[in-house]
Each structure stands twice: as C-alpha cells, then as structure tokens.
Amino acid sequence: AAASSTAAAADSSASSVKQPPVAANQCATCRKKVGLLGFRCRCEGTFCSVHRYSEKHDCGFDYKTAGQEQIAKHNPVVVADKITR
C-alpha cells in the first residue's frame, strides 16, 4: 500500500511540472513566434514551418481512424436485391 501511495505522489508531482500554456502565435513545440504564418494542426496546436508535420511534433491525432471513418461515410454499402426466378 505504501508503494502505491508513493507512485501516486510521484505521478502528481510530475504532472505539476508541465510547461505553461503556449500563446496562440507561438509554436507549441519550440515556442518560436509564428505570427500569421503559423500552421494549425488537427491536434489543435499551432506550429512553425519546421514542426508543422505530424511526425515532427508528436501529434496526438489519429489520422488512420479519421480516414477510415471518412471513407466509410462517403462510400455506403451497396447490396443488390436477390434475383427471383
């Protein structure tokens, strides 16, 4: 029981060390001022030209699932009526 309370205390202290929120005109990764040229990502972050790609800023958005849902939505299943003789 003592080990679990120590682990819980370590988790709560680690979460309190997070950096302050990023301003709307700053890159969420490097905090560079981007002004009007900031790139908006689907993960709701604004990024500079270096970090605009999802693999450069550890994007949390699931592109695969979003793509599958979009394809399923735009392509309904077509089932033909049975032929009767």
PDB file of N, CA, C and O in Angstrom:
ATOM      1  N   ALA A   1       0.834  -1.186   0.000  1.00  0.00           N
ATOM      2  CA  ALA A   1       0.000   0.000   0.000  1.00  0.00           C
ATOM      3  C   ALA A   1       0.875   1.245   0.000  1.00  0.00           C
ATOM      4  O   ALA A   1       0.527   2.252  -0.616  1.00  0.00           O
ATOM      5  N   ALA A   2       2.003   1.179   0.685  1.00  0.00           N
ATOM      6  CA  ALA A   2       2.897   2.328   0.760  1.00  0.00           C
ATOM      7  C   ALA A   2       3.534   2.606  -0.596  1.00  0.00           C
ATOM      8  O   ALA A   2       3.763   3.763  -0.948  1.00  0.00           O
ATOM      9  N   ALA A   3       3.819   1.560  -1.354  1.00  0.00           N
ATOM     10  CA  ALA A   3       4.441   1.736  -2.667  1.00  0.00           C
ATOM     11  C   ALA A   3       3.472   2.411  -3.639  1.00  0.00           C
ATOM     12  O   ALA A   3       3.890   3.244  -4.443  1.00  0.00           O
ATOM     13  N   SER A   4       2.186   2.062  -3.574  1.00  0.00           N
ATOM     14  CA  SER A   4       1.218   2.668  -4.481  1.00  0.00           C
ATOM     15  C   SER A   4       0.988   4.137  -4.143  1.00  0.00           C
ATOM     16  O   SER A   4       0.779   4.945  -5.048  1.00  0.00           O
ATOM     17  N   SER A   5       1.021   4.501  -2.857  1.00  0.00           N
ATOM     18  CA  SER A   5       0.845   5.907  -2.496  1.00  0.00           C
ATOM     19  C   SER A   5       2.063   6.720  -2.908  1.00  0.00           C
ATOM     20  O   SER A   5       1.926   7.895  -3.248  1.00  0.00           O
ATOM     21  N   THR A   6       3.257   6.119  -2.885  1.00  0.00           N
ATOM     22  CA  THR A   6       4.466   6.806  -3.323  1.00  0.00           C
ATOM     23  C   THR A   6       4.422   7.020  -4.833  1.00  0.00           C
ATOM     24  O   THR A   6       4.809   8.084  -5.318  1.00  0.00           O
ATOM     25  N   ALA A   7       3.956   6.022  -5.576  1.00  0.00           N
ATOM     26  CA  ALA A   7       3.843   6.136  -7.030  1.00  0.00           C
ATOM     27  C   ALA A   7       2.811   7.200  -7.402  1.00  0.00           C
ATOM     28  O   ALA A   7       3.021   7.960  -8.348  1.00  0.00           O
ATOM     29  N   ALA A   8       1.707   7.260  -6.672  1.00  0.00           N
ATOM     30  CA  ALA A   8       0.682   8.262  -6.932  1.00  0.00           C
ATOM     31  C   ALA A   8       1.218   9.667  -6.659  1.00  0.00           C
ATOM     32  O   ALA A   8       0.912  10.605  -7.394  1.00  0.00           O
ATOM     33  N   ALA A   9       2.013   9.808  -5.610  1.00  0.00           N
ATOM     34  CA  ALA A   9       2.599  11.108  -5.295  1.00  0.00           C
ATOM     35  C   ALA A   9       3.596  11.515  -6.374  1.00  0.00           C
ATOM     36  O   ALA A   9       3.676  12.694  -6.719  1.00  0.00           O
ATOM     37  N   ALA A  10       4.355  10.568  -6.912  1.00  0.00           N
ATOM     38  CA  ALA A  10       5.316  10.867  -7.974  1.00  0.00           C
ATOM     39  C   ALA A  10       4.598  11.288  -9.249  1.00  0.00           C
ATOM     40  O   ALA A  10       5.056  12.195  -9.944  1.00  0.00           O
ATOM     41  N   ASP A  11       3.470  10.636  -9.567  1.00  0.00           N
ATOM     42  CA  ASP A  11       2.698  10.990 -10.750  1.00  0.00           C
ATOM     43  C   ASP A  11       2.115  12.398 -10.636  1.00  0.00           C
ATOM     44  O   ASP A  11       2.126  13.151 -11.610  1.00  0.00           O
ATOM     45  N   SER A  12       1.609  12.760  -9.458  1.00  0.00           N
ATOM     46  CA  SER A  12       1.016  14.080  -9.291  1.00  0.00           C
ATOM     47  C   SER A  12       2.080  15.164  -9.329  1.00  0.00           C
ATOM     48  O   SER A  12       1.808  16.264  -9.810  1.00  0.00           O
ATOM     49  N   SER A  13       3.290  14.889  -8.835  1.00  0.00           N
ATOM     50  CA  SER A  13       4.346  15.896  -8.884  1.00  0.00           C
ATOM     51  C   SER A  13       4.873  16.050 -10.305  1.00  0.00           C
ATOM     52  O   SER A  13       5.266  17.150 -10.694  1.00  0.00           O
ATOM     53  N   ALA A  14       4.891  14.971 -11.091  1.00  0.00           N
ATOM     54  CA  ALA A  14       5.359  15.042 -12.477  1.00  0.00           C
ATOM     55  C   ALA A  14       4.388  15.850 -13.333  1.00  0.00           C
ATOM     56  O   ALA A  14       4.814  16.570 -14.236  1.00  0.00           O
ATOM     57  N   SER A  15       3.093  15.740 -13.060  1.00  0.00           N
ATOM     58  CA  SER A  15       2.120  16.480 -13.844  1.00  0.00           C
ATOM     59  C   SER A  15       2.118  17.964 -13.489  1.00  0.00           C
ATOM     60  O   SER A  15       1.701  18.779 -14.312  1.00  0.00           O
ATOM     61  N   SER A  16       2.569  18.343 -12.293  1.00  0.00           N
ATOM     62  CA  SER A  16       2.599  19.744 -11.915  1.00  0.00           C
ATOM     63  C   SER A  16       3.812  20.474 -12.475  1.00  0.00           C
ATOM     64  O   SER A  16       3.901  21.695 -12.348  1.00  0.00           O
ATOM     65  N   VAL A  17       4.753  19.754 -13.094  1.00  0.00           N
ATOM     66  CA  VAL A  17       5.959  20.357 -13.645  1.00  0.00           C
ATOM     67  C   VAL A  17       5.759  20.777 -15.102  1.00  0.00           C
ATOM     68  O   VAL A  17       6.684  21.310 -15.714  1.00  0.00           O
ATOM     69  N   LYS A  18       4.590  20.553 -15.661  1.00  0.00           N
ATOM     70  CA  LYS A  18       4.322  20.869 -17.061  1.00  0.00           C
ATOM     71  C   LYS A  18       4.590  22.345 -17.342  1.00  0.00           C
ATOM     72  O   LYS A  18       4.497  23.195 -16.457  1.00  0.00           O
ATOM     73  N   GLN A  19       4.929  22.623 -18.613  1.00  0.00           N
ATOM     74  CA  GLN A  19       5.219  23.983 -19.026  1.00  0.00           C
ATOM     75  C   GLN A  19       3.929  24.786 -19.105  1.00  0.00           C
ATOM     76  O   GLN A  19       2.851  24.214 -19.262  1.00  0.00           O
ATOM     77  N   PRO A  20       4.032  26.111 -18.997  1.00  0.00           N
ATOM     78  CA  PRO A  20       2.829  26.942 -19.094  1.00  0.00           C
ATOM     79  C   PRO A  20       2.226  26.852 -20.489  1.00  0.00           C
ATOM     80  O   PRO A  20       2.924  26.478 -21.432  1.00  0.00           O
ATOM     81  N   PRO A  21       0.952  27.184 -20.642  1.00  0.00           N
ATOM     82  CA  PRO A  21       0.299  27.095 -21.947  1.00  0.00           C
ATOM     83  C   PRO A  21       0.978  27.994 -22.975  1.00  0.00           C
ATOM     84  O   PRO A  21       1.556  29.025 -22.631  1.00  0.00           O
ATOM     85  N   VAL A  22       0.899  27.596 -24.215  1.00  0.00           N
ATOM     86  CA  VAL A  22       1.532  28.319 -25.307  1.00  0.00           C
ATOM     87  C   VAL A  22       0.556  29.355 -25.848  1.00  0.00           C
ATOM     88  O   VAL A  22      -0.638  29.084 -25.975  1.00  0.00           O
ATOM     89  N   ALA A  23       1.072  30.553 -26.170  1.00  0.00           N
ATOM     90  CA  ALA A  23       0.238  31.600 -26.753  1.00  0.00           C
ATOM     91  C   ALA A  23      -0.198  31.183 -28.158  1.00  0.00           C
ATOM     92  O   ALA A  23       0.402  30.289 -28.753  1.00  0.00           O
ATOM     93  N   ALA A  24      -1.233  31.822 -28.685  1.00  0.00           N
ATOM     94  CA  ALA A  24      -1.785  31.456 -29.988  1.00  0.00           C
ATOM     95  C   ALA A  24      -0.816  31.733 -31.125  1.00  0.00           C
ATOM     96  O   ALA A  24      -0.921  31.111 -32.181  1.00  0.00           O
ATOM     97  N   ASN A  25       0.130  32.655 -30.937  1.00  0.00           N
ATOM     98  CA  ASN A  25       1.059  32.994 -32.008  1.00  0.00           C
ATOM     99  C   ASN A  25       2.441  32.377 -31.791  1.00  0.00           C
ATOM    100  O   ASN A  25       3.438  32.903 -32.287  1.00  0.00           O
ATOM    101  N   GLN A  26       2.508  31.265 -31.053  1.00  0.00           N
ATOM    102  CA  GLN A  26       3.769  30.570 -30.805  1.00  0.00           C
ATOM    103  C   GLN A  26       3.654  29.115 -31.221  1.00  0.00           C
ATOM    104  O   GLN A  26       2.582  28.514 -31.150  1.00  0.00           O
ATOM    105  N   CYS A  27       4.789  28.555 -31.660  1.00  0.00           N
ATOM    106  CA  CYS A  27       4.851  27.134 -31.983  1.00  0.00           C
ATOM    107  C   CYS A  27       4.691  26.343 -30.692  1.00  0.00           C
ATOM    108  O   CYS A  27       5.331  26.669 -29.692  1.00  0.00           O
ATOM    109  N   ALA A  28       3.864  25.327 -30.690  1.00  0.00           N
ATOM    110  CA  ALA A  28       3.606  24.536 -29.492  1.00  0.00           C
ATOM    111  C   ALA A  28       4.801  23.664 -29.119  1.00  0.00           C
ATOM    112  O   ALA A  28       4.878  23.197 -27.982  1.00  0.00           O
ATOM    113  N   THR A  29       5.738  23.432 -30.045  1.00  0.00           N
ATOM    114  CA  THR A  29       6.898  22.594 -29.762  1.00  0.00           C
ATOM    115  C   THR A  29       8.099  23.421 -29.324  1.00  0.00           C
ATOM    116  O   THR A  29       8.669  23.170 -28.262  1.00  0.00           O
ATOM    117  N   CYS A  30       8.489  24.405 -30.133  1.00  0.00           N
ATOM    118  CA  CYS A  30       9.711  25.160 -29.841  1.00  0.00           C
ATOM    119  C   CYS A  30       9.432  26.558 -29.307  1.00  0.00           C
ATOM    120  O   CYS A  30      10.368  27.284 -28.972  1.00  0.00           O
ATOM    121  N   ARG A  31       8.177  26.946 -29.221  1.00  0.00           N
ATOM    122  CA  ARG A  31       7.739  28.245 -28.716  1.00  0.00           C
ATOM    123  C   ARG A  31       8.266  29.437 -29.524  1.00  0.00           C
ATOM    124  O   ARG A  31       8.380  30.548 -29.004  1.00  0.00           O
ATOM    125  N   LYS A  32       8.582  29.195 -30.784  1.00  0.00           N
ATOM    126  CA  LYS A  32       9.012  30.262 -31.686  1.00  0.00           C
ATOM    127  C   LYS A  32       7.781  31.075 -32.078  1.00  0.00           C
ATOM    128  O   LYS A  32       6.713  30.512 -32.321  1.00  0.00           O
ATOM    129  N   LYS A  33       7.929  32.390 -32.140  1.00  0.00           N
ATOM    130  CA  LYS A  33       6.814  33.233 -32.563  1.00  0.00           C
ATOM    131  C   LYS A  33       6.562  33.006 -34.042  1.00  0.00           C
ATOM    132  O   LYS A  33       7.488  33.105 -34.848  1.00  0.00           O
ATOM    133  N   VAL A  34       5.318  32.701 -34.416  1.00  0.00           N
ATOM    134  CA  VAL A  34       4.980  32.401 -35.802  1.00  0.00           C
ATOM    135  C   VAL A  34       4.139  33.492 -36.446  1.00  0.00           C
ATOM    136  O   VAL A  34       4.043  33.524 -37.673  1.00  0.00           O
ATOM    137  N   GLY A  35       3.544  34.360 -35.705  1.00  0.00           N
ATOM    138  CA  GLY A  35       2.736  35.435 -36.264  1.00  0.00           C
ATOM    139  C   GLY A  35       1.576  34.897 -37.071  1.00  0.00           C
ATOM    140  O   GLY A  35       0.849  34.018 -36.609  1.00  0.00           O
ATOM    141  N   LEU A  36       1.394  35.422 -38.284  1.00  0.00           N
ATOM    142  CA  LEU A  36       0.287  34.995 -39.147  1.00  0.00           C
ATOM    143  C   LEU A  36       0.615  33.745 -39.929  1.00  0.00           C
ATOM    144  O   LEU A  36      -0.275  33.163 -40.548  1.00  0.00           O
ATOM    145  N   LEU A  37       1.867  33.313 -39.922  1.00  0.00           N
ATOM    146  CA  LEU A  37       2.289  32.170 -40.727  1.00  0.00           C
ATOM    147  C   LEU A  37       2.251  30.850 -39.972  1.00  0.00           C
ATOM    148  O   LEU A  37       2.805  29.862 -40.455  1.00  0.00           O
ATOM    149  N   GLY A  38       1.626  30.799 -38.821  1.00  0.00           N
ATOM    150  CA  GLY A  38       1.543  29.562 -38.051  1.00  0.00           C
ATOM    151  C   GLY A  38       0.682  28.526 -38.748  1.00  0.00           C
ATOM    152  O   GLY A  38      -0.330  28.858 -39.364  1.00  0.00           O
ATOM    153  N   PHE A  39       1.088  27.272 -38.648  1.00  0.00           N
ATOM    154  CA  PHE A  39       0.342  26.169 -39.257  1.00  0.00           C
ATOM    155  C   PHE A  39      -0.519  25.519 -38.192  1.00  0.00           C
ATOM    156  O   PHE A  39      -0.011  25.106 -37.150  1.00  0.00           O
ATOM    157  N   ARG A  40      -1.821  25.422 -38.440  1.00  0.00           N
ATOM    158  CA  ARG A  40      -2.762  24.823 -37.494  1.00  0.00           C
ATOM    159  C   ARG A  40      -2.872  23.336 -37.804  1.00  0.00           C
ATOM    160  O   ARG A  40      -3.061  22.957 -38.960  1.00  0.00           O
ATOM    161  N   CYS A  41      -2.756  22.495 -36.786  1.00  0.00           N
ATOM    162  CA  CYS A  41      -2.825  21.046 -36.952  1.00  0.00           C
ATOM    163  C   CYS A  41      -4.188  20.551 -36.466  1.00  0.00           C
ATOM    164  O   CYS A  41      -4.905  21.266 -35.767  1.00  0.00           O
ATOM    165  N   ARG A  42      -4.533  19.328 -36.843  1.00  0.00           N
ATOM    166  CA  ARG A  42      -5.789  18.725 -36.382  1.00  0.00           C
ATOM    167  C   ARG A  42      -5.772  18.418 -34.898  1.00  0.00           C
ATOM    168  O   ARG A  42      -6.826  18.206 -34.298  1.00  0.00           O
ATOM    169  N   CYS A  43      -4.591  18.390 -34.297  1.00  0.00           N
ATOM    170  CA  CYS A  43      -4.491  18.168 -32.852  1.00  0.00           C
ATOM    171  C   CYS A  43      -4.677  19.481 -32.090  1.00  0.00           C
ATOM    172  O   CYS A  43      -4.409  19.545 -30.891  1.00  0.00           O
ATOM    173  N   GLU A  44      -5.133  20.525 -32.781  1.00  0.00           N
ATOM    174  CA  GLU A  44      -5.453  21.839 -32.222  1.00  0.00           C
ATOM    175  C   GLU A  44      -4.238  22.625 -31.759  1.00  0.00           C
ATOM    176  O   GLU A  44      -4.359  23.481 -30.882  1.00  0.00           O
ATOM    177  N   GLY A  45      -3.073  22.354 -32.328  1.00  0.00           N
ATOM    178  CA  GLY A  45      -1.871  23.104 -31.998  1.00  0.00           C
ATOM    179  C   GLY A  45      -1.457  23.988 -33.160  1.00  0.00           C
ATOM    180  O   GLY A  45      -1.787  23.703 -34.311  1.00  0.00           O
ATOM    181  N   THR A  46      -0.730  25.070 -32.861  1.00  0.00           N
ATOM    182  CA  THR A  46      -0.174  25.936 -33.885  1.00  0.00           C
ATOM    183  C   THR A  46       1.322  25.699 -33.913  1.00  0.00           C
ATOM    184  O   THR A  46       1.971  25.682 -32.867  1.00  0.00           O
ATOM    185  N   PHE A  47       1.882  25.514 -35.119  1.00  0.00           N
ATOM    186  CA  PHE A  47       3.279  25.136 -35.232  1.00  0.00           C
ATOM    187  C   PHE A  47       4.007  25.983 -36.260  1.00  0.00           C
ATOM    188  O   PHE A  47       3.394  26.552 -37.163  1.00  0.00           O
ATOM    189  N   CYS A  48       5.340  26.062 -36.110  1.00  0.00           N
ATOM    190  CA  CYS A  48       6.183  26.771 -37.063  1.00  0.00           C
ATOM    191  C   CYS A  48       6.396  25.893 -38.293  1.00  0.00           C
ATOM    192  O   CYS A  48       5.900  24.768 -38.350  1.00  0.00           O
ATOM    193  N   SER A  49       7.136  26.409 -39.280  1.00  0.00           N
ATOM    194  CA  SER A  49       7.334  25.668 -40.522  1.00  0.00           C
ATOM    195  C   SER A  49       8.145  24.397 -40.314  1.00  0.00           C
ATOM    196  O   SER A  49       8.008  23.456 -41.096  1.00  0.00           O
ATOM    197  N   VAL A  50       8.977  24.339 -39.294  1.00  0.00           N
ATOM    198  CA  VAL A  50       9.778  23.140 -39.020  1.00  0.00           C
ATOM    199  C   VAL A  50       8.934  22.046 -38.390  1.00  0.00           C
ATOM    200  O   VAL A  50       9.105  20.873 -38.724  1.00  0.00           O
ATOM    201  N   HIS A  51       8.027  22.398 -37.488  1.00  0.00           N
ATOM    202  CA  HIS A  51       7.245  21.422 -36.724  1.00  0.00           C
ATOM    203  C   HIS A  51       5.829  21.234 -37.242  1.00  0.00           C
ATOM    204  O   HIS A  51       5.001  20.667 -36.530  1.00  0.00           O
ATOM    205  N   ARG A  52       5.515  21.685 -38.448  1.00  0.00           N
ATOM    206  CA  ARG A  52       4.137  21.610 -38.945  1.00  0.00           C
ATOM    207  C   ARG A  52       3.690  20.201 -39.274  1.00  0.00           C
ATOM    208  O   ARG A  52       2.489  19.928 -39.249  1.00  0.00           O
ATOM    209  N   TYR A  53       4.603  19.295 -39.582  1.00  0.00           N
ATOM    210  CA  TYR A  53       4.246  17.923 -39.929  1.00  0.00           C
ATOM    211  C   TYR A  53       4.007  17.103 -38.667  1.00  0.00           C
ATOM    212  O   TYR A  53       4.658  17.321 -37.645  1.00  0.00           O
ATOM    213  N   SER A  54       3.067  16.155 -38.742  1.00  0.00           N
ATOM    214  CA  SER A  54       2.662  15.398 -37.556  1.00  0.00           C
ATOM    215  C   SER A  54       3.802  14.581 -36.959  1.00  0.00           C
ATOM    216  O   SER A  54       3.833  14.389 -35.744  1.00  0.00           O
ATOM    217  N   GLU A  55       4.734  14.096 -37.766  1.00  0.00           N
ATOM    218  CA  GLU A  55       5.842  13.306 -37.227  1.00  0.00           C
ATOM    219  C   GLU A  55       6.894  14.190 -36.557  1.00  0.00           C
ATOM    220  O   GLU A  55       7.746  13.675 -35.834  1.00  0.00           O
ATOM    221  N   LYS A  56       6.858  15.493 -36.774  1.00  0.00           N
ATOM    222  CA  LYS A  56       7.828  16.404 -36.161  1.00  0.00           C
ATOM    223  C   LYS A  56       7.382  16.931 -34.800  1.00  0.00           C
ATOM    224  O   LYS A  56       8.216  17.391 -34.020  1.00  0.00           O
ATOM    225  N   HIS A  57       6.086  16.874 -34.501  1.00  0.00           N
ATOM    226  CA  HIS A  57       5.635  17.422 -33.222  1.00  0.00           C
ATOM    227  C   HIS A  57       4.866  16.408 -32.367  1.00  0.00           C
ATOM    228  O   HIS A  57       4.113  16.812 -31.481  1.00  0.00           O
ATOM    229  N   ASP A  58       5.032  15.135 -32.604  1.00  0.00           N
ATOM    230  CA  ASP A  58       4.367  14.090 -31.815  1.00  0.00           C
ATOM    231  C   ASP A  58       2.865  14.345 -31.729  1.00  0.00           C
ATOM    232  O   ASP A  58       2.297  14.499 -30.648  1.00  0.00           O
ATOM    233  N   CYS A  59       2.256  14.382 -32.886  1.00  0.00           N
ATOM    234  CA  CYS A  59       0.829  14.670 -32.999  1.00  0.00           C
ATOM    235  C   CYS A  59       0.005  13.572 -32.324  1.00  0.00           C
ATOM    236  O   CYS A  59       0.302  12.386 -32.468  1.00  0.00           O
ATOM    237  N   GLY A  60      -1.016  13.970 -31.598  1.00  0.00           N
ATOM    238  CA  GLY A  60      -1.880  13.027 -30.921  1.00  0.00           C
ATOM    239  C   GLY A  60      -3.128  12.676 -31.719  1.00  0.00           C
ATOM    240  O   GLY A  60      -3.948  11.881 -31.259  1.00  0.00           O
ATOM    241  N   PHE A  61      -3.286  13.249 -32.898  1.00  0.00           N
ATOM    242  CA  PHE A  61      -4.464  12.996 -33.724  1.00  0.00           C
ATOM    243  C   PHE A  61      -4.301  11.671 -34.448  1.00  0.00           C
ATOM    244  O   PHE A  61      -3.226  11.376 -34.970  1.00  0.00           O
ATOM    245  N   ASP A  62      -5.356  10.873 -34.484  1.00  0.00           N
ATOM    246  CA  ASP A  62      -5.319   9.564 -35.126  1.00  0.00           C
ATOM    247  C   ASP A  62      -5.819   9.697 -36.562  1.00  0.00           C
ATOM    248  O   ASP A  62      -7.021   9.631 -36.820  1.00  0.00           O
ATOM    249  N   TYR A  63      -4.878   9.887 -37.499  1.00  0.00           N
ATOM    250  CA  TYR A  63      -5.220  10.091 -38.896  1.00  0.00           C
ATOM    251  C   TYR A  63      -5.807   8.833 -39.526  1.00  0.00           C
ATOM    252  O   TYR A  63      -6.676   8.930 -40.392  1.00  0.00           O
ATOM    253  N   LYS A  64      -5.355   7.668 -39.112  1.00  0.00           N
ATOM    254  CA  LYS A  64      -5.822   6.410 -39.702  1.00  0.00           C
ATOM    255  C   LYS A  64      -7.314   6.201 -39.437  1.00  0.00           C
ATOM    256  O   LYS A  64      -8.073   5.893 -40.356  1.00  0.00           O
ATOM    257  N   THR A  65      -7.728   6.366 -38.194  1.00  0.00           N
ATOM    258  CA  THR A  65      -9.132   6.186 -37.839  1.00  0.00           C
ATOM    259  C   THR A  65     -10.003   7.248 -38.509  1.00  0.00           C
ATOM    260  O   THR A  65     -11.103   6.949 -38.975  1.00  0.00           O
ATOM    261  N   ALA A  66      -9.509   8.491 -38.557  1.00  0.00           N
ATOM    262  CA  ALA A  66     -10.271   9.561 -39.193  1.00  0.00           C
ATOM    263  C   ALA A  66     -10.463   9.270 -40.681  1.00  0.00           C
ATOM    264  O   ALA A  66     -11.538   9.516 -41.229  1.00  0.00           O
ATOM    265  N   GLY A  67      -9.433   8.752 -41.330  1.00  0.00           N
ATOM    266  CA  GLY A  67      -9.524   8.404 -42.745  1.00  0.00           C
ATOM    267  C   GLY A  67     -10.494   7.267 -42.989  1.00  0.00           C
ATOM    268  O   GLY A  67     -11.270   7.301 -43.944  1.00  0.00           O
ATOM    269  N   GLN A  68     -10.453   6.252 -42.126  1.00  0.00           N
ATOM    270  CA  GLN A  68     -11.367   5.117 -42.265  1.00  0.00           C
ATOM    271  C   GLN A  68     -12.809   5.559 -42.089  1.00  0.00           C
ATOM    272  O   GLN A  68     -13.689   5.115 -42.826  1.00  0.00           O
ATOM    273  N   GLU A  69     -13.058   6.433 -41.116  1.00  0.00           N
ATOM    274  CA  GLU A  69     -14.420   6.929 -40.893  1.00  0.00           C
ATOM    275  C   GLU A  69     -14.905   7.756 -42.075  1.00  0.00           C
ATOM    276  O   GLU A  69     -16.070   7.659 -42.461  1.00  0.00           O
ATOM    277  N   GLN A  70     -14.029   8.564 -42.652  1.00  0.00           N
ATOM    278  CA  GLN A  70     -14.409   9.389 -43.795  1.00  0.00           C
ATOM    279  C   GLN A  70     -14.721   8.528 -45.016  1.00  0.00           C
ATOM    280  O   GLN A  70     -15.682   8.802 -45.733  1.00  0.00           O
ATOM    281  N   ILE A  71     -13.925   7.496 -45.259  1.00  0.00           N
ATOM    282  CA  ILE A  71     -14.173   6.592 -46.386  1.00  0.00           C
ATOM    283  C   ILE A  71     -15.489   5.845 -46.186  1.00  0.00           C
ATOM    284  O   ILE A  71     -16.272   5.708 -47.126  1.00  0.00           O
ATOM    285  N   ALA A  72     -15.739   5.363 -44.970  1.00  0.00           N
ATOM    286  CA  ALA A  72     -16.981   4.649 -44.684  1.00  0.00           C
ATOM    287  C   ALA A  72     -18.198   5.561 -44.858  1.00  0.00           C
ATOM    288  O   ALA A  72     -19.254   5.115 -45.306  1.00  0.00           O
ATOM    289  N   LYS A  73     -18.046   6.824 -44.505  1.00  0.00           N
ATOM    290  CA  LYS A  73     -19.149   7.773 -44.610  1.00  0.00           C
ATOM    291  C   LYS A  73     -19.468   8.097 -46.072  1.00  0.00           C
ATOM    292  O   LYS A  73     -20.636   8.222 -46.438  1.00  0.00           O
ATOM    293  N   HIS A  74     -18.440   8.233 -46.901  1.00  0.00           N
ATOM    294  CA  HIS A  74     -18.633   8.623 -48.296  1.00  0.00           C
ATOM    295  C   HIS A  74     -18.938   7.446 -49.221  1.00  0.00           C
ATOM    296  O   HIS A  74     -19.349   7.663 -50.361  1.00  0.00           O
ATOM    297  N   ASN A  75     -18.750   6.218 -48.767  1.00  0.00           N
ATOM    298  CA  ASN A  75     -18.986   5.030 -49.591  1.00  0.00           C
ATOM    299  C   ASN A  75     -19.934   4.073 -48.881  1.00  0.00           C
ATOM    300  O   ASN A  75     -19.481   3.133 -48.228  1.00  0.00           O
ATOM    301  N   PRO A  76     -21.236   4.293 -48.998  1.00  0.00           N
ATOM    302  CA  PRO A  76     -22.192   3.400 -48.329  1.00  0.00           C
ATOM    303  C   PRO A  76     -22.155   1.996 -48.944  1.00  0.00           C
ATOM    304  O   PRO A  76     -21.797   1.824 -50.109  1.00  0.00           O
ATOM    305  N   VAL A  77     -22.522   1.024 -48.156  1.00  0.00           N
ATOM    306  CA  VAL A  77     -22.549  -0.363 -48.616  1.00  0.00           C
ATOM    307  C   VAL A  77     -23.731  -0.545 -49.566  1.00  0.00           C
ATOM    308  O   VAL A  77     -24.865  -0.185 -49.248  1.00  0.00           O
ATOM    309  N   VAL A  78     -23.443  -1.109 -50.733  1.00  0.00           N
ATOM    310  CA  VAL A  78     -24.482  -1.340 -51.736  1.00  0.00           C
ATOM    311  C   VAL A  78     -24.767  -2.829 -51.773  1.00  0.00           C
ATOM    312  O   VAL A  78     -23.877  -3.637 -52.039  1.00  0.00           O
ATOM    313  N   VAL A  79     -26.017  -3.186 -51.503  1.00  0.00           N
ATOM    314  CA  VAL A  79     -26.428  -4.585 -51.507  1.00  0.00           C
ATOM    315  C   VAL A  79     -27.525  -4.738 -52.555  1.00  0.00           C
ATOM    316  O   VAL A  79     -28.556  -4.068 -52.493  1.00  0.00           O
ATOM    317  N   ALA A  80     -27.291  -5.625 -53.514  1.00  0.00           N
ATOM    318  CA  ALA A  80     -28.275  -5.842 -54.575  1.00  0.00           C
ATOM    319  C   ALA A  80     -29.417  -6.721 -54.070  1.00  0.00           C
ATOM    320  O   ALA A  80     -29.229  -7.580 -53.208  1.00  0.00           O
ATOM    321  N   ASP A  81     -30.609  -6.485 -54.631  1.00  0.00           N
ATOM    322  CA  ASP A  81     -31.751  -7.320 -54.292  1.00  0.00           C
ATOM    323  C   ASP A  81     -31.520  -8.708 -54.895  1.00  0.00           C
ATOM    324  O   ASP A  81     -30.902  -8.841 -55.950  1.00  0.00           O
ATOM    325  N   LYS A  82     -32.021  -9.726 -54.218  1.00  0.00           N
ATOM    326  CA  LYS A  82     -31.888 -11.080 -54.727  1.00  0.00           C
ATOM    327  C   LYS A  82     -32.722 -11.257 -55.987  1.00  0.00           C
ATOM    328  O   LYS A  82     -33.828 -10.728 -56.103  1.00  0.00           O
ATOM    329  N   ILE A  83     -32.174 -12.002 -56.916  1.00  0.00           N
ATOM    330  CA  ILE A  83     -32.896 -12.265 -58.159  1.00  0.00           C
ATOM    331  C   ILE A  83     -33.836 -13.430 -57.929  1.00  0.00           C
ATOM    332  O   ILE A  83     -33.408 -14.493 -57.478  1.00  0.00           O
ATOM    333  N   THR A  84     -35.124 -13.245 -58.235  1.00  0.00           N
ATOM    334  CA  THR A  84     -36.110 -14.316 -58.057  1.00  0.00           C
ATOM    335  C   THR A  84     -36.466 -14.913 -59.408  1.00  0.00           C
ATOM    336  O   THR A  84     -36.611 -14.191 -60.394  1.00  0.00           O
ATOM    337  N   ARG A  85     -36.605 -16.224 -59.452  1.00  0.00           N
ATOM    338  CA  ARG A  85     -36.972 -16.907 -60.706  1.00  0.00           C
ATOM    339  C   ARG A  85     -38.295 -17.570 -60.591  1.00  0.00           C
ATOM    340  O   ARG A  85     -38.760 -18.190 -61.547  1.00  0.00           O
TER     341      ARG A  85
END
